[in-house]
Amino acid sequence: MQDMYGMRTAFRKALIVSCLAVTVLWWAVAARAGSVSDYAGDMVSLDAAGKVETTSRLFFSGGKARVEIPAQEDMGPMVIIVRPDRKVQWMIDVKARTYFEQSLDEKALAAMNRGGAPAMTMGEHVVKEEPLGSEKVNGYDTRKKRVTSTSKVMGKTYTTVSTVWTADEFDVPLRERGETGETEEFRNIKVGAQPAALFEVPTGYTRSKNMPGMPDMSGMSDMPDMSGMPDMKDMPDMKALEGMGMPPGMKMPGQ
């Protein structure tokens, strides 16, 4: 049987991948609200001093979304593709040349189309927005606002505050800055038609039964001892999500 350290690592990877997938889904739905439907750019993660730490590539086309995530820690490069038109999303493990397919919940999509919070909040979730005027970001006029997010998860209340800049053209935030200064910024935006192949699983990739990062449990006869699993407040280290800006108001528990 896989040891507990391996189970902890696998659980952590799965949680990270789940967060990334929900983030991409939010982006895909939000992108349809903007006046520009086809574009691409870089989502750049900067530390509090303004140093670039990681960069992910984003592509949007008529509600479809693709995010190319660089290798980080013990996870190889990944691609997440969201297809609301097919009610499906794919999580692609580039190194293993495999993909995991997941159906999209119609109720969740409808809620997000109405401006609701992503399902990853897992409980009561309240977002308060305070307008802070307007500002230019990377050549675009944006609305600046302070977003206070309060979530109740597993009996605990978590509150985060961030500053968000959104443009009418995209509605995917052009910049988001947390309380401690870390920033996600959408740069090098190129408006125009995107190749259809970007939003399909590459030829030659094999479908996996497991989410990227999760071990194959099908051959295990015994369930692992879960008593040593870490609490949610310890999972995951948010450094592992750098380069993938979370939607405004959406943070992992404990952040």
C-alpha positions as CSV (number, residue, x, y, z in Angstrom):
1,M,0.0,0.0,0.0
2,Q,1.1,3.5,-0.7
3,D,2.6,5.2,2.4
4,M,1.0,8.1,4.2
5,Y,3.5,10.6,2.8
6,G,2.6,9.5,-0.7
7,M,-1.1,9.9,0.2
8,R,-0.6,13.4,1.6
9,T,1.3,14.4,-1.6
10,A,-1.3,12.9,-3.8
11,F,-4.1,14.6,-1.9
12,R,-2.3,17.9,-2.0
13,K,-1.7,17.6,-5.8
14,A,-5.4,16.8,-6.4
15,L,-6.5,19.8,-4.4
16,I,-4.2,22.1,-6.3
17,V,-5.4,20.7,-9.6
18,S,-9.0,21.1,-8.5
19,C,-8.4,24.7,-7.6
20,L,-6.8,25.4,-11.0
21,A,-9.6,23.7,-12.8
22,V,-12.3,25.8,-11.0
23,T,-10.3,28.9,-11.7
24,V,-10.1,28.2,-15.4
25,L,-13.8,27.4,-15.5
26,W,-14.5,30.8,-13.8
27,W,-12.3,32.5,-16.4
28,A,-14.1,30.8,-19.3
29,V,-17.6,31.8,-18.0
30,A,-16.5,35.4,-17.2
31,A,-14.8,35.8,-20.5
32,R,-18.1,35.5,-22.3
33,A,-19.3,38.6,-20.5
34,G,-16.7,40.8,-22.1
35,S,-17.0,42.5,-25.4
36,V,-14.0,40.6,-26.8
37,S,-14.4,36.9,-27.1
38,D,-11.2,35.8,-28.8
39,Y,-7.8,36.6,-27.3
40,A,-4.7,35.3,-25.6
41,G,-2.2,36.5,-23.1
42,D,0.1,35.8,-20.2
43,M,-1.1,35.6,-16.6
44,V,2.0,36.7,-14.6
45,S,2.5,36.1,-10.9
46,L,4.6,38.6,-9.1
47,D,5.8,38.6,-5.5
48,A,5.3,41.6,-3.1
49,A,8.5,43.2,-4.5
50,G,7.3,43.0,-8.1
51,K,9.5,40.1,-9.2
52,V,8.1,37.8,-11.7
53,E,7.8,34.3,-10.3
54,T,5.7,32.3,-12.8
55,T,3.9,32.8,-16.1
56,S,0.9,30.9,-17.5
57,R,-0.5,31.2,-21.0
58,L,-4.2,31.8,-21.4
59,F,-6.3,31.4,-24.5
60,F,-10.0,32.3,-25.0
61,S,-12.3,31.7,-28.0
62,G,-16.1,32.1,-27.9
63,G,-16.4,30.9,-24.3
64,K,-13.8,28.2,-24.6
65,A,-10.7,28.5,-22.5
66,R,-7.2,27.0,-22.3
67,V,-4.5,27.6,-19.7
68,E,-1.0,26.3,-20.0
69,I,0.5,25.9,-16.6
70,P,4.3,25.5,-16.2
71,A,5.9,22.8,-14.1
72,Q,6.0,23.7,-10.4
73,E,7.3,21.8,-7.4
74,D,6.8,18.1,-8.1
75,M,4.1,18.6,-10.7
76,G,4.9,18.6,-14.4
77,P,3.5,21.0,-16.9
78,M,-0.3,20.9,-17.3
79,V,-3.0,22.2,-19.7
80,I,-6.6,22.7,-18.6
81,I,-9.2,23.1,-21.3
82,V,-12.7,24.2,-20.6
83,R,-15.5,23.6,-23.1
84,P,-18.8,25.0,-21.8
85,D,-20.3,24.2,-25.2
86,R,-19.7,20.5,-24.6
87,K,-20.2,20.7,-20.8
88,V,-16.8,19.2,-20.3
89,Q,-13.3,20.1,-19.2
90,W,-10.0,18.3,-19.7
91,M,-7.0,18.3,-17.4
92,I,-4.0,17.3,-19.5
93,D,-0.7,15.9,-18.1
94,V,1.8,17.0,-20.7
95,K,4.7,14.8,-19.4
96,A,2.6,11.7,-19.1
97,R,0.7,12.4,-22.3
98,T,-2.6,11.6,-20.6
99,Y,-5.8,13.5,-20.0
100,F,-8.6,13.4,-17.4
101,E,-12.1,14.3,-18.5
102,Q,-14.7,15.8,-16.2
103,S,-18.3,16.8,-16.9
104,L,-19.4,20.3,-16.1
105,D,-22.3,20.8,-13.8
106,E,-25.1,22.7,-15.6
107,K,-26.4,24.3,-12.3
108,A,-22.9,25.5,-11.5
109,L,-22.4,26.9,-15.0
110,A,-25.8,28.7,-14.7
111,A,-24.9,30.1,-11.3
112,M,-21.6,31.4,-12.6
113,N,-23.3,33.0,-15.6
114,R,-25.4,34.9,-13.2
115,G,-22.3,36.1,-11.3
116,G,-22.4,33.5,-8.6
117,A,-19.4,32.2,-6.8
118,P,-17.5,29.1,-8.0
119,A,-18.4,25.8,-6.3
120,M,-14.9,25.4,-4.9
121,T,-15.9,27.7,-2.0
122,M,-17.6,24.7,-0.5
123,G,-20.0,26.5,1.8
124,E,-21.5,29.9,2.6
125,H,-19.7,32.6,0.5
126,V,-20.3,36.3,0.5
127,V,-18.5,38.8,-1.7
128,K,-18.6,42.6,-1.0
129,E,-17.3,45.0,-3.7
130,E,-16.3,48.6,-3.1
131,P,-15.6,50.8,-6.1
132,L,-12.2,52.6,-6.1
133,G,-12.4,54.6,-9.3
134,S,-10.7,53.9,-12.6
135,E,-7.2,53.3,-13.8
136,K,-5.1,52.3,-16.8
137,V,-3.7,48.8,-16.8
138,N,-1.5,47.6,-19.7
139,G,-3.1,50.1,-22.0
140,Y,-6.8,49.4,-21.0
141,D,-9.3,51.4,-19.0
142,T,-10.2,49.4,-15.9
143,R,-12.5,49.7,-13.0
144,K,-10.7,49.3,-9.7
145,K,-12.4,47.8,-6.7
146,R,-11.8,46.3,-3.3
147,V,-13.2,42.8,-3.0
148,T,-13.9,41.4,0.5
149,S,-14.6,37.7,0.5
150,T,-16.0,35.9,3.5
151,S,-16.4,32.1,3.4
152,K,-17.6,29.6,6.0
153,V,-15.9,26.3,5.4
154,M,-16.1,23.3,7.7
155,G,-17.3,25.4,10.6
156,K,-14.6,28.1,10.2
157,T,-14.9,31.6,8.8
158,Y,-12.2,33.0,6.4
159,T,-12.0,36.5,5.2
160,T,-9.7,37.8,2.4
161,V,-9.4,41.3,0.9
162,S,-7.9,42.0,-2.5
163,T,-7.8,44.8,-5.0
164,V,-9.1,43.9,-8.5
165,W,-8.9,45.8,-11.8
166,T,-11.3,44.7,-14.6
167,A,-11.8,45.9,-18.1
168,D,-15.1,45.9,-20.1
169,E,-13.3,44.2,-23.1
170,F,-12.3,41.0,-21.2
171,D,-13.9,40.8,-17.7
172,V,-11.1,38.5,-16.8
173,P,-9.3,40.6,-14.2
174,L,-6.3,42.4,-15.7
175,R,-4.8,42.7,-12.3
176,E,-5.5,41.3,-8.8
177,R,-3.4,42.2,-5.7
178,G,-3.7,40.5,-2.4
179,E,-3.3,42.0,1.1
180,T,0.4,41.2,1.3
181,G,1.3,42.6,-2.1
182,E,1.4,39.5,-4.3
183,T,-0.1,40.3,-7.7
184,E,-1.5,38.4,-10.6
185,E,-1.5,40.5,-13.9
186,F,-2.8,39.7,-17.4
187,R,-0.1,40.9,-19.8
188,N,0.8,40.7,-23.5
189,I,-2.8,40.5,-24.6
190,K,-3.3,39.7,-28.2
191,V,-6.9,40.1,-29.6
192,G,-7.9,37.8,-32.5
193,A,-9.1,34.4,-33.6
194,Q,-7.4,31.4,-31.8
195,P,-6.6,28.1,-33.5
196,A,-9.4,25.6,-32.9
197,A,-6.8,22.9,-32.1
198,L,-5.9,24.7,-28.9
199,F,-9.2,23.7,-27.4
200,E,-9.0,20.0,-28.2
201,V,-7.1,17.1,-26.5
202,P,-4.0,16.5,-28.6
203,T,-3.8,13.4,-30.8
204,G,-2.1,10.5,-29.2
205,Y,-2.9,11.3,-25.6
206,T,-4.5,8.5,-23.5
207,R,-7.5,9.0,-21.3
208,S,-6.8,8.5,-17.6
209,K,-9.2,7.4,-14.9
210,N,-7.4,9.6,-12.4
211,M,-7.0,13.3,-12.0
212,P,-3.4,14.5,-12.7
213,G,-1.2,13.9,-9.6
214,M,-3.5,11.2,-8.2
215,P,-2.2,7.6,-8.1
216,D,-4.0,4.7,-9.6
217,M,-6.1,3.3,-6.7
218,S,-7.9,0.6,-8.7
219,G,-5.5,-2.2,-7.6
220,M,-5.6,-1.4,-4.0
221,S,-7.4,-3.9,-1.7
222,D,-7.2,-1.9,1.5
223,M,-8.2,1.7,2.2
224,P,-5.4,3.8,3.6
225,D,-5.4,5.0,7.2
226,M,-6.8,8.5,6.9
227,S,-6.1,9.5,10.5
228,G,-2.8,11.1,9.6
229,M,-4.1,13.3,6.8
230,P,-3.5,17.0,7.2
231,D,-6.2,19.5,8.1
232,M,-7.7,21.7,5.4
233,K,-6.0,24.7,7.0
234,D,-2.7,23.2,6.1
235,M,-3.5,22.3,2.5
236,P,-2.1,23.3,0.2
237,D,0.8,25.7,0.4
238,M,-0.5,28.6,-1.8
239,K,3.0,29.0,-3.4
240,A,2.0,26.0,-5.5
241,L,-0.7,28.0,-7.2
242,E,1.4,31.0,-8.2
243,G,1.0,31.7,-11.9
244,M,-2.6,30.9,-11.8
245,G,-4.5,34.0,-10.4
246,M,-7.6,33.0,-8.6
247,P,-10.8,34.7,-9.5
248,P,-11.7,37.8,-7.5
249,G,-12.9,36.8,-4.0
250,M,-11.9,33.1,-4.5
251,K,-9.2,32.0,-2.1
252,M,-8.3,28.6,-0.6
253,P,-9.3,28.0,3.0
254,G,-6.8,29.4,5.4
255,Q,-5.3,32.0,3.1
